[in-house]
Amino acid sequence: MPMQKTFEEICTFEVLYRAYLAARKGKRKKVSAAQYEANALMLTERLAYILNTNTYQPGKFETFFVYEPKKRLVQAPAFVDKVVQHALVDNTLYEAITHSFIPANCASQIDKGMHYGLDLLKGFMTDYWHKNKTTDGWVLKCDVRHFFASINHDLLKQKLRKKVVDDRIFRLMCIYIDTSADGLPLGYQTSQLLALLFLDEFDHFVKERLRIKYYVRYMDDFLLIHPDKEYLRYCQKEIETFLAGLHLELNEKTNIFPLRHGVDFLGFHTYITESGQIIRKLRHSSVKRMKAKIRGWKKDYPAGKVTKKEILDSWTAWDAHAAHGNTYTLRREIAAQVSEIIGTQLRCHAPIRLSKTQKAMLEYKKRRKASQKAALEAAPPHHDGDPPW
């Protein structure tokens, strides 16, 4: 276990001020951030005092819905609480919690994320084809039903207690956990990290007990690739049993399908050809949403309801994401339509080359070797399949 800072080391003016600077990134136009910034020195000193005197209590959170890619309720903490969470996560909790994570746990971590997960899947599919010289194989794709809302507080605190040495840090984290009556609130920095921790033992179960070599998880969305369909059916039953012990269950979208049909994962449909080539197409719903935005911009931009900067920011983010797939023709078409609206010639991002996938696989193998050193001896396998790693 890595060395951990104490509560007293975290709750200093210097640490909290750095946390304030991190919390305000990209948020300086918001009223709460601007109000804190106007009196940052005084408020940070006051925050250090109330933390060290055990009088700190989280404020009320802001509740709102986001609608992309699906409707979700977000509970955003008060700005001062964001400062405290940055101080905790950035200075001790991140290393304390993530050091045991397997490399295929892709979400909300340094040097990982959505595109790391996509490249890992691409590398796994390529490796599968090279070893088997065929696209014959099966995919078990799973999604945990209402994951954040279903996380059991008592079980989570038990897992967290094993990771956090300092009692005052642990008690403060318990306050954040109990902010909502059930589950964890979306929008809290601590919630993302705690959600990853909640399924850490599950990841090791899939890799070390079920012996699945090709496994990728992004938060509550994960998949297993294996040549034997019957073994994946067995894995599904074992997974359901394990998750039941965490008071979780798979949703109705969970299914087993042929590898040659491709995998819908993290906004893209990735599939492999008979010759071993990997094709990654943008999910149809993403294209549909972007075209709907363009129709809206055609009406709203001339009327002054949307600014050129807002359009450019939205298009740039979409194009950068879409560049991770075989989408150049589509992106040129979208760029031309947006250019016509704002009167400025736009150029698409360059396509993401294979080197990105190779980099992700090298990072995966590096993390895998580190994980192997710390892993416990695996129990006797249920299946004479591929080695666990």
C-alpha positions in Angstrom: 0.0 0.0 0.0 1.4 3.4 -0.9 2.3 6.0 1.8 -0.7 8.1 2.7 -0.9 11.7 3.9 -2.7 12.4 7.2 -5.8 14.5 7.7 -3.6 17.3 9.2 -1.2 17.2 6.2 -4.1 17.6 3.8 -6.0 20.3 5.7 -3.4 23.0 5.4 -3.8 26.4 3.7 -1.3 25.5 1.0 -2.9 22.1 0.1 -6.4 23.6 0.1 -5.4 26.6 -2.0 -4.0 24.2 -4.7 -7.2 22.3 -4.5 -9.1 25.5 -5.0 -7.1 26.2 -8.1 -7.8 22.7 -9.4 -11.6 23.0 -8.6 -12.0 26.3 -10.5 -10.5 25.1 -13.8 -13.1 25.5 -16.5 -15.6 26.8 -13.9 -14.5 30.5 -13.4 -17.6 31.8 -15.1 -19.9 30.1 -12.7 -21.3 32.3 -9.9 -20.2 30.0 -7.0 -16.6 29.8 -8.4 -16.5 33.6 -8.9 -17.8 34.3 -5.4 -15.1 32.0 -3.9 -12.4 33.6 -6.1 -13.3 37.1 -4.9 -12.3 36.1 -1.4 -10.1 33.1 -2.0 -7.5 33.7 0.6 -9.9 34.4 3.4 -12.2 31.5 2.5 -9.4 29.0 2.2 -8.1 30.0 5.6 -11.6 29.6 7.0 -12.0 26.2 5.3 -8.7 25.0 6.9 -9.9 26.1 10.3 -13.3 24.4 10.1 -11.8 21.2 8.8 -9.2 21.1 11.6 -11.8 21.9 14.3 -14.1 19.1 13.0 -16.9 21.6 12.3 -17.0 21.1 8.5 -20.3 19.9 7.0 -21.0 19.6 3.2 -23.3 22.2 1.8 -26.4 21.7 -0.3 -25.8 20.2 -3.7 -27.3 21.5 -7.0 -29.6 19.1 -8.7 -30.1 19.0 -12.5 -30.5 16.6 -15.4 -28.1 15.9 -18.3 -29.6 14.3 -21.4 -26.5 13.0 -23.4 -25.9 10.2 -24.0 -29.0 9.5 -21.8 -31.1 11.2 -19.2 -29.3 11.2 -15.8 -29.8 13.1 -12.5 -26.6 14.9 -11.4 -26.1 16.3 -7.9 -23.3 18.8 -8.1 -21.7 19.8 -4.8 -21.2 23.3 -3.6 -17.9 24.9 -4.8 -16.3 24.8 -1.3 -17.1 21.0 -1.2 -15.4 20.6 -4.5 -12.3 22.2 -3.0 -12.3 19.7 -0.1 -12.8 16.8 -2.5 -9.9 17.8 -4.7 -7.7 18.1 -1.6 -8.6 14.6 -0.5 -8.6 12.8 -3.9 -5.6 14.6 -5.4 -3.3 14.3 -2.4 -4.0 10.8 -0.9 -7.2 9.0 -1.9 -6.4 8.5 -5.6 -3.2 6.6 -5.0 -4.5 4.8 -1.9 -7.6 3.5 -3.8 -6.3 2.9 -7.3 -3.1 1.0 -6.6 -4.8 -2.3 -6.7 -6.9 -1.7 -9.9 -6.3 -4.0 -12.8 -5.2 -2.3 -16.1 -8.5 -3.1 -17.8 -10.4 -0.9 -15.4 -10.5 2.1 -17.7 -12.7 4.9 -16.3 -11.8 8.2 -14.5 -8.1 7.6 -13.9 -4.9 9.3 -14.9 -3.7 8.3 -18.4 -6.9 6.2 -18.9 -10.5 7.0 -20.0 -12.9 6.4 -22.8 -10.3 6.4 -25.6 -7.9 4.2 -23.6 -10.8 1.7 -23.3 -11.6 1.8 -27.0 -7.9 1.2 -27.9 -7.7 -1.6 -25.4 -10.7 -3.3 -27.0 -9.1 -2.8 -30.4 -5.9 -4.3 -29.2 -7.7 -7.3 -27.6 -9.6 -8.0 -30.8 -6.4 -7.8 -32.9 -4.6 -10.2 -30.5 -7.6 -12.6 -30.5 -7.5 -12.7 -34.3 -3.7 -13.2 -34.5 -3.9 -16.1 -32.0 -6.9 -17.8 -33.5 -6.7 -16.7 -37.2 -10.5 -16.3 -37.2 -13.3 -14.1 -36.1 -15.1 -17.0 -34.6 -15.6 -16.2 -31.0 -18.2 -14.8 -28.6 -18.7 -11.6 -26.6 -20.5 -11.3 -23.2 -21.5 -7.7 -22.9 -22.9 -6.6 -19.6 -24.2 -3.5 -17.9 -24.9 -3.1 -14.2 -28.5 -1.9 -13.6 -28.7 1.5 -11.9 -25.1 1.2 -10.8 -24.5 4.5 -8.9 -28.0 4.5 -7.4 -27.5 0.9 -6.2 -24.2 1.1 -4.4 -24.6 -0.1 -0.8 -23.2 2.3 1.7 -22.2 -0.3 4.3 -20.4 -2.5 1.8 -18.6 0.5 0.3 -17.5 1.7 3.7 -16.1 -1.7 4.5 -14.1 -1.6 1.2 -12.9 2.0 1.9 -11.8 1.2 5.4 -9.3 -1.4 4.0 -7.8 1.4 1.9 -7.8 4.5 4.1 -5.5 4.5 7.1 -6.4 7.9 8.6 -9.5 7.8 10.8 -10.5 11.5 10.2 -10.2 11.1 6.4 -12.3 7.9 6.6 -15.0 9.7 8.6 -15.1 12.6 6.2 -15.5 10.2 3.3 -18.3 8.5 5.1 -20.0 11.9 5.3 -19.8 12.2 1.5 -21.1 8.7 1.1 -24.1 9.4 3.3 -25.0 12.6 1.4 -27.6 10.7 -0.4 -29.9 8.1 1.2 -29.2 5.5 -1.5 -26.2 5.0 -3.8 -23.7 7.7 -4.7 -24.5 11.1 -6.1 -23.4 11.7 -9.7 -21.3 14.9 -9.9 -19.1 14.3 -6.8 -15.4 13.7 -7.6 -15.3 11.3 -4.7 -18.2 9.3 -6.2 -16.3 8.5 -9.3 -13.4 7.1 -7.3 -15.6 5.2 -4.9 -17.6 3.6 -7.7 -14.4 2.3 -9.2 -13.4 0.9 -5.8 -16.7 -0.8 -5.4 -16.1 -3.2 -8.3 -12.4 -3.6 -7.9 -12.7 -7.1 -6.3 -15.2 -8.0 -9.1 -12.5 -7.2 -11.7 -10.0 -9.5 -9.9 -12.7 -12.2 -9.8 -13.2 -12.0 -13.6 -9.5 -12.1 -14.3 -8.2 -14.5 -11.7 -11.1 -16.8 -11.0 -13.0 -16.9 -14.3 -9.6 -16.7 -16.1 -10.8 -14.2 -18.8 -7.9 -12.8 -20.8 -9.9 -10.3 -22.9 -11.9 -8.2 -20.4 -12.5 -4.5 -20.4 -14.6 -2.5 -18.0 -15.6 1.2 -18.1 -17.5 1.9 -14.9 -20.7 -0.1 -15.0 -20.2 -1.3 -18.7 -18.0 -4.3 -19.3 -17.4 -7.1 -21.8 -15.7 -10.5 -22.0 -14.4 -12.1 -25.2 -13.9 -15.9 -25.3 -14.0 -18.6 -28.0 -16.4 -20.8 -26.0 -20.0 -19.6 -25.9 -21.0 -22.1 -23.2 -18.2 -20.9 -21.0 -19.4 -17.4 -21.3 -22.9 -18.5 -20.2 -21.2 -20.1 -17.2 -19.4 -16.8 -16.6 -22.6 -14.8 -16.8 -24.1 -17.0 -14.0 -21.0 -16.6 -11.9 -21.0 -12.8 -12.5 -24.7 -12.5 -11.5 -24.0 -14.4 -8.3 -21.0 -12.3 -7.4 -22.9 -9.0 -8.1 -25.8 -10.2 -6.0 -23.4 -10.3 -3.1 -22.9 -6.6 -3.7 -26.6 -5.9 -4.0 -26.2 -5.3 -7.7 -27.7 -7.0 -10.8 -27.2 -7.0 -14.5 -29.8 -5.2 -16.6 -31.8 -6.6 -19.5 -29.3 -5.4 -22.1 -26.8 -8.1 -21.1 -26.3 -10.6 -23.9 -23.9 -13.0 -25.6 -23.3 -12.5 -29.4 -20.8 -13.5 -32.1 -17.6 -11.5 -32.2 -17.9 -11.1 -35.9 -21.0 -8.9 -35.4 -18.8 -6.3 -33.7 -19.0 -4.7 -30.3 -21.0 -1.6 -29.4 -18.9 0.0 -26.7 -18.1 3.6 -25.5 -19.9 5.3 -28.3 -18.4 3.3 -31.2 -19.2 0.1 -33.0 -15.9 -1.9 -33.3 -15.7 -5.0 -35.4 -13.0 -7.1 -37.0 -12.9 -8.3 -40.6 -12.0 -11.8 -41.8 -8.5 -10.5 -42.7 -8.0 -9.1 -39.1 -8.6 -5.5 -39.9 -10.3 -3.5 -37.1 -13.1 -1.1 -38.2 -14.5 1.4 -35.7 -17.7 3.3 -36.7 -19.3 6.0 -34.7 -22.5 5.0 -33.0 -25.6 6.0 -35.0 -27.1 7.9 -32.1 -24.1 10.2 -31.9 -24.4 11.1 -35.6 -28.1 11.7 -35.2 -27.6 14.0 -32.2 -25.0 16.0 -34.1 -27.2 16.5 -37.1 -30.0 17.6 -34.9 -27.7 20.2 -33.3 -26.8 21.4 -36.8 -30.5 21.9 -37.7 -30.9 23.9 -34.5 -27.9 26.0 -35.2 -29.2 26.9 -38.6 -32.2 28.6 -36.9 -30.6 29.8 -33.7 -27.3 31.3 -35.0 -28.8 33.9 -37.3 -31.3 34.8 -34.5 -28.4 35.3 -32.0 -29.6 32.5 -29.7 -26.3 30.7 -29.9 -22.8 32.2 -30.3 -20.1 31.2 -32.8 -17.8 30.2 -29.9 -20.5 27.9 -28.5 -20.9 26.2 -31.9 -17.2 25.9 -32.4 -16.7 24.4 -28.9 -19.5 21.8 -29.5 -18.3 20.9 -32.9 -14.6 20.7 -31.9 -15.4 18.3 -29.0 -17.5 16.1 -31.2 -15.0 16.0 -34.1 -12.1 15.2 -31.7 -14.1 12.2 -30.3 -15.3 11.0 -33.7 -11.6 11.1 -35.0 -11.0 7.9 -33.0 -13.0 6.0 -35.5 -13.1 5.4 -39.3 -15.1 8.5 -39.7 -13.1 11.0 -41.9 -15.8 11.2 -44.7 -18.5 11.8 -42.2 -16.5 14.4 -40.3 -15.7 16.3 -43.5 -19.4 16.4 -44.3 -20.3 17.7 -40.8 -17.5 20.2 -40.9 -18.7 21.6 -44.2 -22.3 22.0 -42.8 -21.0 23.8 -39.7 -18.7 26.0 -41.8 -21.6 27.1 -43.9 -23.5 28.2 -40.8 -20.8 30.3 -39.1 -19.1 31.5 -42.3 -15.6 30.1 -41.3 -13.8 27.2 -43.0 -13.3 24.4 -40.6 -10.7 21.6 -40.8 -11.3 18.2 -39.2 -8.9 16.7 -36.7 -6.4 14.3 -38.2 -7.5 10.6 -37.9 -6.1 8.8 -34.9 -3.5 6.4 -36.1 -2.6 2.9 -35.0 0.2 4.2 -32.8 -2.5 5.3 -30.3 -3.7 1.7 -30.0 -0.1 0.4 -29.7 0.6 3.0 -27.0 -2.5 1.9 -25.1 -1.5 -1.8 -25.3 2.0 -1.0 -24.1 0.6 0.9 -21.2 -1.8 -2.0 -20.5 1.0 -4.6 -20.5 3.1 -2.3 -18.2 0.2 -2.0 -15.7 -0.5 -5.8 -16.1 3.0 -6.7 -15.0 2.8 -4.4 -12.0 -0.6 -6.0 -11.1 0.8 -9.5 -11.4 3.4 -8.8 -8.7 0.7 -7.8 -6.2 -1.9 -10.4 -7.2 -2.8 -13.2 -4.8 -2.5 -16.8 -5.9 -5.4 -17.5 -8.2 -7.8 -20.3 -7.1 -8.0 -23.4 -9.2 -9.6 -22.4 -12.5 -13.1 -23.4 -13.4 -12.1 -23.8 -17.1 -9.0 -24.9 -19.0 -9.0 -21.8 -21.1 -6.6 -18.9 -21.5 -4.3 -17.8 -18.7 -5.8 -15.1 -16.5 -3.6 -12.4 -17.9 
